[in-house]
Amino acid sequence: MESTGILAIDREQQLTAALATFGNSGQLNFFTASSQFNGSVPSNGFDQAHLTAIAIEQQQIADFIVPETSEILSYSANNQLASGTSHAPQTSNSDDRAIGTDPLTGTTTASQLNLSYPDNTLATARNVVGVENGRINLSDFVGVGDRDDYYRFTVNSNSDLSLRLDGLSANAGIELIQDKNRNGRTDYDEFLDWDYAGTGTSGEINFLCLTPGTYYVGVYNYVGSTNYNLTFSATPGNGFSSNYGYGLLDANAAVSRTLNRPNMFPQVSNLGENDWGRDTINAPEVWNQGISGKGIVVAVVDSGVDYTHPDLDDNIWQNAGEIPDNGIDDDRNGYIDDIRGWDFVYQDNNPMDFDGHGTHVAGAIAAERNDFGITGVAYNAKIMPVRVLDANVEGYPDEIAAGIRYAADNGANVINLSLGGWYPSPLEDEAIGYATDKGVVVVIAAGNEGFTEPDYPAINADRLGIAVGAIDVNDRMDEYSNRAGSKVLDYVVAPGIDIYSTTPDDSYEIKSGTSMATPHVAGVAALVLNANPTLTPAQVGYILTTTANPNAITV
């Protein structure tokens, strides 16, 4: 008696393995044809062949679907399917066809098959419901012939999402995606997080404070083919977002909290134009209360500072314990004639900026409030120039660490670090810890690679410093700004895109990046300390993060 079976290819098997269940005579070969095939499966060759609809999603079965009918092909084990060049089916190739040879006549015919699985695109992603109600476990396959699986889910309130990919026999990856522009494709800035794993290991995504909306999870083969287990769970968010941390910096809210005011200071008119960043963080409201950073020293540990710039020269820190140009280390701090800071690149007392990066940072912090240029966030604070980056804005960990220690030892209240890298530096971490222990607030740029977590040393802001991401004039996070990540950090965002500020030779330029956002936070830290100089770094970090506005950000 002839045996027949549905050609519904289980993703947990290769195609040939699935057909083996029909008997040794069953064989299926696929090839990509450059020419068009016409015809249908002949009744005398496939006497049991027919098209039938089948509900497959809950059974986790992947079928080859005929696109016009959304039906699948039945197969008779006594009939041989063979012709063309044999290979495993490829995803989404419109010329893929099943080739049948009539065992009686030898006639070869073809039937169009769509080898794209039903969940291989965002538009056809499988719906997963109830992720906020408990843990959901799914199992499936990715590999040769089916490289991607997509799942669609919705959260209705801020949620901490946990995803786990395991049960692997080959390398595979997992992605969290938000189709922001709703074009049905995964664009560069729509990957919220990703991870990958191999045999015996797991890939995990823990995304904090996922805002209400529709999202996608992608599973893809990295090398080889594998079954997988995928686990979803979501719990109420705690207010920290893996995108923007605690939210947009708010000087008004921070200083009001510092002074224990029940309400924030009254609003004032915006400065507008080139000072839009100060408007965004509500700095003018604080200035209107007479708080402008006076008495606070902010060290710019960077490429140096043009201390002769007319918008900065009155706000450059002076080492009161040093007599200029006498060749003696008067204050016995180990640095001769360090009257206005130190250059750790050339090991001399001239921390002049030959790039412009540090001068730009300094202007955002404390450019003078005068009739020209810009106004810094803390326009009455003092800038301590500490050069640790060369003219190419590159530096060595030992020099950066020495610069941080210098600032901490010589009176800085705040240190601005608009720098970082991909690799940890124990020297820098120890120096930041040293500064923190001495009561210095350290503010660190998150980085500009578009990563899902900050660079070093900002990634250590769970224990050292405050990490900063960048937004634009529309309060949208910059796509290249490194996000806060899955570890709860002291992380806020501030204006960092198209920032107009001071540069060497009495000039001004527009620059962008988390390097430009960081001085806004350093400036607000100076305002907070101006309001209450007794606060510890931990207290300042707490004030800045708990008064940040999570609702002002567009991601």
N, C-alpha and C positions, 0 to 999 in steps of 0.2 A: 504494500500500500504506500502511496506517495505521501511524504510528510511536508507540511508547509509551515511557515512561521512569518511573523511580522518582522520586517527589516527595520527594527527600532534599535539603533546602536547605543548600547549602554556606554556612558562616558568612562566607566571604570575598566574598559577593555579596549584593546586595539580592534580595528575593524575585522581583521581576519579571525581574531579570537572569538568575536561575537558570532561570526558565521559558522564557526566550528560546532556550535550547538545544533546546527542543522544537519550535521553529518559530514563525512570526509569529502563527499562529492561537491559540497558547496564551496565556491570560491568567488571572491569579488575583487575586481581590479578597477582602479580609477585612473583616469588621465585627463590632463587639460588639453582640450582640442583647440587648435588655432582656427579651424574651419567650423562652420555650423553643421550640426547633425540634424536631420529631420527624420521623423518616423516615430513609431510607438512600439512598445513591447508587443510582439505578436502573440496571439492567443495560443497558437500551437507550440510556441516555444515556452510560454509561461502560462500554462493552463490554469494556474491558481492565482495569477497576478491580478491585482486590482488596487484601486486607491481607496483609502478609508481614513476618516478623521479619527483622531485619538487625543484624549486629554492626557498630557504627559507631565506637566510641570510638577505636580505633587510627587510623582514617582522618580523625579530627578533624572529622567531619561532624555537623552539628546537624540533627535531624529533628523534625518535628512528630509527637509520639507520642500515640497513642490510649491514655489511661491505663489502661483496663480490660484491654487486651491487650498493651500495650507493643509495638505494631506500627505500621507506617507505611503511608501511603496511596499506591497507585500511581496514575499519571496518564496519560491518553491525550491526545496533542497535538491530536487532531482534535476533542476535546470542550472546550467553552468553560465556564469557571467564572466566573460573573459574577452579582452581585446585591448589593443593599445599598450602604452607604456604604464606599467604598474607603479603606483605610489600611493601613499596615504592621502586622503582628501585634504585639501587646503581650505582655509576659511575664505569665504566671500570671493569666489572666482566664478563669474557668470558663465564661463565656458566649460565648467565641469559637468560631465555627463556619465551616467551609468551605461555601459556597453553590454548588450546581450547577444549571445550567439545561440541561434536555434539549433538544438542538438539533432534535429531531424533534417533540416534543410541547409544548415551551415550559414544561414543569413545572419548578418550582424546588423543590429539596429541600436538606437540610442534613446534614452529618455532623460530629459532635462532634470537635474537635481540641483537644488540650492544647497551647497555645502556649508553655508553659513548657519551656525547654530542659532536658535531663537533668542539666546541671551548674549550674543557676541557684540552688541552695540548698546549704547545708553538708551536708545529709543526702544529696544526690545528687551531691556533688563527685566529680570524677574522681580516681582513685587514681594517684599518681605514686610509683614505687618506685625505689630505688637512688640517692637524692640524696646519700648518703654515699659512694657508689662512684665518682662522677665527675660531669661536667657533663651536664645534661639540657636539651635544647632543645625547645620546643613552639611551635606556631603556631596561631592561631585568629582569631576576629572578635568584637568587641563593638560594639554600636550600636543602631540602631532595631530593635526586636523582640527583641533579645538583649542586654540591658544589662549582665549579670553573667556571669562564668565563675568557678567555684570549683574548686580543686585541693586534694586531701588528700595529705599526706605524713607520714612518721614518721621521727624520728631516735632512735637507740638509745643515744647517748652525747652528752655536751656537745659542741655543734657550732657553729662560726661559719658562719652561713647567708648566702649571697649570692644576691640576686634581681635580675634586670635585665629591664626591659620596654622594647622598642624596635620599630623597623619600623612606626612609626605614621604615619597620614595625618590624624589628628584627635586631639583631646585624650583621654587615658585615664589611669586611675589603677591603682595596685597596692596591696594591703593584705596584711599578715601577721596572722593571726588565730589565737587559741587559744580553743576553745569550752570554757571552764573549767567551766561548770555543765552541759555536755552537753545543752543544751536545743535544739540545732539552729539557734539564732539567733545573730547577732552583736550581743552586748550592748556597752554603752559601754566597759567596762573590758577587753574581750577583743581590742581592736585593739592589737597589739604595736608595729606601725609601719606607715607608709604613705608613698607618694610619688605624684607624677603627672607627666605629660610630654605633649608635643605633637609636631607634625610635625617630624621631623628631630632630635628630642631623645630622651633616655631617662629612664625612672624607675628608681631603684635603691633597694634595701633591703639594708643590711648589718647583720645582727643577730648580735651576739657572744654566745657561750656559750648558745645555745639548749639548754635542758635536755631530757632524754629525754622523748618524748611525741609526740602527734599534733597536727598543725597544719594550717592552711589558708592558701592564697594566693588572694586574690580579685583579679580584673581587671574593671574596670568602665569604661563609656564616660563621659567627663566632658562633652564636647560633640561631637556628630556621631557618625559610625560609622567604624570603622577595623579593618584587620587588625592583628595584633600578633605579635611574637616574645617569648617568655618563656623565660628561662634560669634554671635552678636549679643551685646547687652548694653543698656543705657540706663543711667540713674540721674536724678536731678543734679544740675550743675551747682558748683559752689561759688560761682562768680568769677573764676579765673578761666580765661579763654586761651586755648592753644594757639589761636591766631594773634590776638592783641593783648594778651595778659589781662591786666586789670582795667585797661581802657585808656582814654585820652587824658593826659595830664591837665589838671585844672589848678592854676595858681590861686585863684580866688577861694576855691573850696579848701585848698591845702592850708593857706595862711589863716583863713577863718577858723578852721579846725585847730590850728596851732594856738590861736588866741582864745579858744573855747567859746567862740561866738555861736549863738543859737542859729543865726542866719548869715548868709554870705554878704559880702560888701555890695552896696548898690552898683548897678551897672553904669558904665560911663561910655562915652562915644569911642568908637573904634578909631585906631590910627590909620588903618587902610594902607593900600599900596604895598610898599616894600616891607612894612612892619606887620603884615597880615599874620605872621606866626605868633607874635606877641598877643594879637587880638584873639587868636584861636584858643590860646591857653588862659585867657582872661587875666593877663598881667597888668593892664592899665588900671583895673579895679583895685589891685593891691597898691600900686603906686599912689593912687588917689588917697590912700590912707597913710602916706608918708613912709611906706616901707619899700626900699629900693636896693637892698643889699649892702647898705653902708656898714663898714666894719668887718665884712666877710671877705676872705681871700679864697679865690678859686684858681687852682693850679691847672693850666692847660698843658698836659703832658702829651706832646704832639711833635710837629715839625718845626717848632719854634713859634715866635710871635714877632711881628713887626712892631716893636715897642715905640717906634717913631710915628706911627700912623696918627693923624690928627684926630681921629675918632676914638683912639685908644690911649694916647700918650698920657693923659691925666689919670688914667685908671690902671697904670702899670705898678705892680708891687715893687717896693723898694726895701732892700734888706737894711734895716736900721742899725744892725750890729756890725756893718761892714763899712770901712772907710774906702771910698773909691780910689782905685788905681795906685794903692800904696804897696802892692805886692805882698801884702801880709794877710793871713787868714785871721782877721781881727776877732771874729765871733767864734773861732775855733770849731767850725762845723765841718772842716775838711775840704773846704772849697775857697780858694783865694780870690778875693775881689768879686764875689758873686753878688754884685750890687742889685741885679734885677733878674736873678735866676741862673740857670746853668745849662750848658750845651754838653750833653753826654755823648754826642756823636764825635765831636772833636775835642772833648774834654777841656773846654775853656769857658770863660765867663760871658760869652756872647751868644745868647740863645735866639739870634735873629732867624727869621723864617725865610728860606730860599725857595719854598714851594708855594705857599699860600694857604695850605690846608689849616694849619694851626691858627693863623691870623683870622681866617674865616670863622673858625670855631670861637675864638676870643670875642669877636664882634657880636655874635649871637648872645653870648653871656653878658658882656658888660660894655658894649659900645656906649659912648657918652650920650646923654640927653642934651642935644644942642640943636642948632638950626640947620644941620646938614647930615647927610648919610642916614644912618639908622639909629635905633635905640635898642640897647641890649635888655634882656629880661631883668637883669639885676644891674642897672646902669650906674649904680654907685659902689658896686663891689670892686675889688682889686684883682687884677689878673697876674698870676705868677707864671712867667714863661719858663717852661722846662722842655728843652729840645731832646727828643729821643729818636726821631725819625729823620732820615736823610732827605736829600733833595728829590728822591724818587718815592718818598713817603714809605720807606721801608726801615725796619728797625730790628735790633737783636734783643732777645729776651733779657739778657743781663743788663743792657742799657735801659730798657723800659723799666725793669724792676728797680734799678738804681734811681731813675727819675721819680718813680712813685715814692720811694723811701725819702728822697730829698724833699719832695713836697710835704710829706708828712712830718718830717723833722724840722721844717723851717716855717711853720705857721699856717699851712693851707688848712682851710676848713672843709673845702670841697675839692675833689680831684676829678677832672673831666678826661676820660679815656675814649676818644673817638678813634679807636684802633682795635684790632683783634685779628685772629687767624683761625685756621682749621684745626690746629693741634694744640694740646694743652701745654702750658709752661709752668712747671712747679715754681720757678723763680718769680714769675709774675703773680701767681696765686699767693705765694708767701708774702710778697710785697703788699698786695692788696689787703691781706689779712693783717699785716703789720700796721698799715695806715688805718684800717678800721678799728683796731685795738687802741690806736692813739686818738680816736674820736673823729676821724675824717670820713666824710661821706664820699663814696666813690661811685661815679656814674659812668656806665660803659655802653658803647654802641653794640647793637645786636649783630650787625653785619649786613652785607648787601648781596648775598648770593641767591636769595629766594629760598633758603633752606627752611625746613619745618622747625628748626630750633636755632638758638643763637650760636655765634662763633664763641671761641674762647677769647678772653676770660668771662664774657657776659653770661655764658651758660651756667656759670657757678653762682648766679645771683640768688639762688636759694639760700646761700649762706654768706656770700660776699658781694656787696655792691648792688646797684640798681641797673637792670638792663633796659635798653631803649630801642623801640622800633620806630619806623617813619611813616607819616601820613602826608597827603597832599592838601592843597587848599580846599578841596571838597571833603575833607575828613575821610578819605579813602586810603586804606593801607597800600603802600607802594608794593607792587608785585615782586620787587627785588629785595624788599626788607625781610630779613630773617624773622620768622614767627617766634612766638613764645615757647612752643613745644609742649610736651606732655608732662613735664615736671613743673610743679608750681614754683614760680620765681617771682622776685620783685621785678616785674616787667610792666612798663607802661609805654605808650606811644606819644609822639609829639611831632610837630611840623618839621619835615625834613626834605621836602621836594621843592625845588626852585626857590631856595632860600637866598636872599640877597644880603650880603654881608661884606665886611672889610677884607681886603687883600693887600699885599705889600705894595709899596710905592704909592701910597695915598689913594689907592683905587678900591673899587667894589666889584664883586662878581656874584653871579648866581651859581650855586652848587647844590647838589642833591645827594641824599643818602642818610643812613642812620648816623653818620658822623655829624650831620647838620641838625639832626633831631636831639642828639645827646646834650648839646649845650643849652637847649631850652630847659631840659630837666635839671641840669647843673645850676642854671640860673634860678629856677624855682626853689631848689634846695637852699640856695643862698638867701632867697627871700624868707623862707621858713626859719632859717637860722638867725636872720636879722630880727625876726619877730620873737624868737626864743633861742638864744645862743646856748642854752644848757642842754638842748636835746642831743641824744646819742644818735649814731648812724642808724641803728635799728629803729628808733622812734621816727626819724625823718623818713626812712623807707616805708614804715607803716603809714604815716600820714599821706605820703605821695600816692601810695597804691590804693588806700581805702577811700581817698577822695577823687580818684580818677573816674572818668565817666565812661562806662562800657557801652552806653547806648548811643554815643556820638559817632561810632566808627562804622564805616562801610568796608566790607572785606571782599 
